[in-house]
Amino acid sequence: MSALRSWLVVLLVLGAGSMLSPPLVASERLPDVRLLIDISGSMRESDPDNLRAPALELMVRLLPDGSRAGVWTFGEHVNMPVPHALVDEPWRERASAAVAEIGNHGLLTNIPEALRAATWDAARLHYDYQTSVILLTDGKVEVSADGAENAAAAQLLLEQTAREFREAGITVHTIALSAEADETFLTQLAQATGGLSERVVSAEQLSAVFLQALDIAAPTEQVPLFGGEFLIDASVSEFTALIFHDPNVDEVGLAGPDGQQYNAGSDNPAVGWFQHPRFQLITVSEPAAGAWLISAPSAIARVNVLSKLSLEIDAPPTTMPEGRIPEIGISLTEAGRAVTDAELLGLLSLSIQVERQDGERWQLQASGADVDGAGEVRLPLTMLAAAGRYQIQVQADGGSYQREVNLITDVYAPPPELEAPPESVDTGWVPAGWLPPAIVSLLLLVLVAVFMWPRRRR
């Protein structure tokens, strides 16, 4: 049960009920996800059971068809075990086989070269795709045995490369998997590109953190879960249930609205079932409308849906400096168009819950009556003006349908400006350009007075 408790802690602390919940941003751009995995020798201690493999396996299985993705590994050198290509079932099978071979044989931690390799096309990115990099490392920038050279390489990444990424529209999310990782550098790199930075306390949390990053890079939509029960409406064409459970659980089951039972051995072409010792992934095509039930002892689950009826969010930035008051825009869409029908909106109620990492909470309410002529509700999030990590949960209830979207926003305080050291003045002549203007003026007045004093006496 210890592994499951680790999952639960991660989900509660980092997810407003579930850190696995995705931010759904109104966008037609497909995700392009590039995973950079540290395979330096120190990973033998940071991840002795190679839990990077199941974490990557989960991401490979959840990437949507039509997106693009690739995996790079790095130590002293950079390799690409999973080619960057269009995601489909053959790609997933190739990626799954390659991910299982990831080892720990690198000598250095060449983060700059890994970023360069994964963003080789930064100057000509395809507009139809939103490019995100997910970087996992347990160390710091180490391109050689020379500390000065390593520091210069890290500084160049922050001052030049990160700016180029932001200008190109590339977001970098960083994951630190060790107390030895340069968390300050990784945080600054993520913030400079508009990404999220995480520190994983134990390798058991890797899948959950990877999934959070994937949800930001490749957003999907959920339905709320109530004790394992969830409601599927007639507009849902497919749902995917992701269930984390204790490895000792014998069986996970799923029951439809008509009472029909499904399990991993069910022979049903509409039900796809992927089993892993740590999680189960169940996809149901053209599901029956009504209440479905997940049965699994001590399980933690989420249900993503593909639907004509969707809750779309114009979200605040994932990372932003303090002092700003962002807005959140919420709209209900049907077949990609905002719903403005008064009868349908009359049943709609919206709940927005904001929770800061220190436990302080805010609750906002809206309804279909607050929808403007464009079919959107916009609300200011004044609480996000202060620094902190915020979980934003949006729930919509329309009676026959329910939707849920969860967001994460990191609001950071800009680093304090360094005060200039006090000026030191010696008894010799100091050029005027080296001193503040006020001191220069005072010196000139003294010189004029000294020069004029003998003449006045004569």
N, C-alpha and C positions, 0 to 999 in steps of 0.2 A: 504493500500500500504506500510505501514511501515515495515511489515514483509518481503515483497519482496525486499525492499531497503536494509534490513539487509543481505539478501542472496546475493544481487548484490555487496555490499561492500566486503563481504567475498570472493566472486569469483574473483573480480578484484584484490584485494590486495594479495591473496594467490595462485593465479592460473595461471598466464600468460594467461589471457583470461578466464581461468576456473580452480579454485582450485580443481575441481572435476576430473580433468584429471588424468589418471592412468599412473604410470611408468610401462612399459612393459619390463621386463627383460627376456632375452632368457633363459628359464628354463623349464624343463618338470616336475618339482616337483609341487604337488598340494598344495594349501594353507590349513593350519590348524590354524584357528583364534579363540582366546580365549578372550572374552570380560569380563572385570572386572568393575562393576558398583557400585559406592559409593551410599549407601542408608542411610547414617548417618542423624541425625535429622536436621543438618544445610542445607541439600538439600532442605528443605521447602522454604528457602529464596533464595538459588542459582538457583533453578529450580522450582518455585512455580506452574507452569502449567504442570509439569512433561513432558517436551519436550524430556526427555530421551527415552520415549516410541516410538514416531514416528521415532526418529533417529535410534533406535535399529530395529524397524520394517523395515526400509529401508535396513539396512544391512542384515537382515534375508532374505529379498526378493532378494537381489543381490548376495548373496553367490552362487558360481557356484555348480552345481551338481557334486558329487564326492569329494568335499572338506570335511573337518571336521571342526566342530565348537561347541562352548558351551558358556554359559553365567553364570558368578558367580556374586553374589551380596555380599557386605560386609559392615559391620558397626563394632560392637563389635565382631560379629560372621560372618562366611562365609556360604552362601548357594549356591546351584546350581539349579536355577529355570529352566534352559534350559540344558538338559544333553549334554555332549560332545559326539558327534556321527557323523556318515556320513550324509552329507547334501543331502536331497531329498525332495520331496513335502510333505510327511507326517511329516518330521522333521520341515519343515517351518511352517506348521499349528500348531504343538505343541508349537514351539518357539513363534509364534505370540500370542497365547493365554497366554503364561507365561509372556511375556514381558509386556503385558497390566496390570499385577498385581504388578508391581514394585512400592514400596512405599518409605517412609522416616522414618524408625523406629529404626535405629541403634544408639547406644550410643557413640561408639568410631569410629575411622577410622583405622582399623587394616589392613593396606596395606601389611605388611609382610605375614600375614596369608593368605590373598587373593592370593598373588603371589605363595605361597607354594601350596595352594589347586589347583590352575589352572595349575601348572607345576609339578604335582605329578609324571609324567613319564619322567622327564628331563633326567634321566640316560639311557633311552631306547627309545628315539624318533624314529619313523619310517622314514627311509631315503627318502621314496617317498613323504614326506610332509615337507613343510617349515613352521615352527611354529612361530606365531606372537601373542603377547599379546597386547591388547588395554586397557589401564587403564584410567578410568575417575574418578576424585575426585575433591571435592571442599575444601579439607583440607590438613593436613599434617599427617605424621606418628603419630598415637596415639593409642598405645597398652595398656595404663593404664593412671592413673591420675598423675603418676610420670614423670615429665619433663625429668629427667636424663635417665630414662628407655626408653622413647620415642626417645631421641637423640641417645642413644646407638643402638636401633633397626634400626634407619635410617642409621647410620654409617655402621652397619653390612650389610645392603642391598647394599650399594654402594661399600663397600670394598670386600665383599665376594660373595654375591648372584649374583650381576650383572656380576662379572667375570665368575661365573659358568654358567650363562645364555649364555654369549657370547661364551664360550667354547663348550656349547651344541648346539649352533646355534639358540638360542631363541632370537628374537628381541622384545623389549618392546617399544611401542609407548605410550606417556603419554598426557593426556588432562587435563588442569587445568580449572575448571569452577568457579573460584571465585578469588577475590583479596586476600582472606585469604589462598588460596592454597600455599603450599611451592613450588613455581615455580623453585627455585634454585635446590632443591632436585629432582623434577620431570625431569628437564632438564638434570641433571647429570646422572640420572638413564637411560634416553633414550640414551644419548650419549655413555654411557658405554656399551650399548648393540647394538649400531648401529641403534637405532630407532630415530623417529622424536618426538619433543615435541611441543605442541601447547597450547596457552592460549586463551580461548573463552571469549570474552567480554560480550556476552549475550547468553542466553539459545537458542535464535532463530537460532544461528549459529551452534548448535550442529550437526544437520544432515549433514551439509556440511563438518564439521571437521571429523566426524565419517567416512564419505564417502571417504575423503582423506586418512585416515588411512587404510580403507579397500582396496583402490586402490593400496596402497603400499604392503599390505599383500596378496591381491588376485588380481594381475594385469589383466586387460583386454585391448582390443584395440578399438580405436574409428575411426570414420570418421569425417572430418571437417564439421562444420555447417556454413552456410552463410544465415543469416536472416531467420532461420527456415528451410532452404532447405539443403538437404544432398544427396550425390550420393551413390547409392548402385550398385556394380558391380556383374557380374555373379558368382564370386567365393564366395559370401557371402551366407551362409546357414541360418543365423539367425541374427536379430538385435534386440537390446533392447533400446528403447528410454525412458530416464528418464527426466521428465518435472517438474520443480519447478514452482509454479504459486501462485498468490494471492488467498487466501481462498475464496474470493467472486467471482472468475471466474465461470461462469455457465457451460461452456463446453470446453473441449480440443478435437481437431480433428486431424486426420492424413489423408493425401491424397497420394495415390499411383501414379506411373508414368502414369497409364492409366486414371487418374482422379477419380478413385473410392474413395469414402469417407469412413472413419472408425471412430467410436466413441465408448464410453464405452458400448453402448447398441448393438453394431454390433454382429450379429450371424455368426461368421466366426471361424471355428475350428483352423485356422492358426494364429489367432490373440488372444493373451492373454492380458487382461486389468485389472490392479490392481489400484483401486482408493483410495486416501487418501486426506483429506482436504488440505494437504500441497504439495502433489506431485502425479503424475500419472506415472505408470510404464507400458509400452506397449512393448510386445514381439511379433515379427512377424517371423514365420518360413517359409523358402523357399521364401523369398521376390522377387518380380519382379525386374529386373535390371532397373536402371534409376533414375530419380530425384524424391525424396519423399519430402513432405512438412508437417511441424508441424504447426498447427494453434491454437494459444492460446494467448490471450491478455497478454502482459507484462510477458511472460514466459522466463525462463532460462532452457536450455536443453542440453543434451549430448546424443550421440548415440554410444553404444558399438556394436561391430560386432564379429561374429564367422565366420571365413573365411579360405579357403585354401591358399589364398594369404595374407601374413601378413608382417608387418614391425616389425622386432625384434631388440631390443636395448640391447647392452651390456653397462649398465648404470654406471655412477660413483656412489660411495656410497651415501646412503641417509644422512649419517652424517659422517663427517671426520674433522680432525684438519687442520688448515691453513698451508700453505707452500708446499702443494703437488700439482702436476699438473696431474689430472686424464685424461683419454681418454674416448671418447664415441665411441662405435662401432655400426654401423648401417648396417643391411642386410635385403634384401627382400627375403622372403622364400615362397615356394609353396609346400603345403603338407608336411611342416616340413623341407624341404631341401632348402639351399641357392640357389637363382636364379643366374645363371652364363650365361644365354643365352644372347648374344650380342644384338639381336634384341629387346628383352624385356627391357634390361637395357638401350638401346639407347634412350628410351622414358622417363627414370626416372630422375627426378630432386628432390634434397633434400634441405630443408631449415632448419637451426638450429638457433633458436633465444634464447639467454640467457639474462635474466633480473634479476638484483640484487634488493633487497628489497628497496634500496635507489633510484631506478628508472634508474640507468645506464644500457644501453643495448649493446649487441654485436650481430652481425649477421654473420653466416657462411653459405657458399653455397657449394654444392657438386652435382655430377651427376653420372649417370651410368658409365661414363668413369673413375671415380675414384675408382670403385669397384675392389678389388684385386682378385687374382686367387681363393681365398676361398669364394668369393662372399660378401665381407664385405668392408665397408668404415670406416676407423678409423681416428679420428681427436682429437688433444690435446685441452683440455679446459683450456687454460692458465689463464683465468680470475678467475677460481675457486681457485687460490692459495691464494686469500685474503679472510678474514673472512666475512661472510654475508649469507643471505638466497638467493638462486638462483632458478629461474624458468627456466627450459629448455624445449623448445617446438620443437619437430621434426615433420616436415610435409613432406610427400612424394606424388608426383604427377606423375602418369604414363599415363596421358591422360584419359584412360577409368576407372582408379581406383584412389582413394585417401585414404590416411591413416594419422593418427595423433597420436602422443604419447607425453604426458607431464610429466615431472619429477620435483621433488623437491630435492635439496641438501642443507643441512645446513653445512656450513664451520665455525667452531668455533675456537676462540683463546684459547689455553691452559691457565689455570689459572696461574697467576704469581707465581713464587717460593717465598716463605716467606723467608726474610732475618733473619739470626740467630741474636738474641739479643747480644749486645756487652758484651764481657767477663768482669767480675768485679774481681779485684784482691785485696784481703785484705792484711794486714801487716803480717798475720800469714803464716805458711808453707802451700803451696798448692801443692798437688801431681802432678807430671809431666804430667800424663795422662789427667789432667783436663785443660791443657793449650795447645795452638798451639805450634808446634815444635820450631818455630823461637824464641818464648818468652822463652821456656825452655832452649834453647841453650844460649841465652843471660844471663839468670840467672846463668847458670853453669859457664860461663866465669867470671862473676862478683865474684862468690864464689871462683873460683880458684885464681883470682887476689888478693882478700882479704886475702886468706890463705897464698899466697906466699910473700906478702908485708913485714911482720915481718922478715922472713928469709933473704930477700935481705938487710934489714937494718942491721942485725947482720953480 
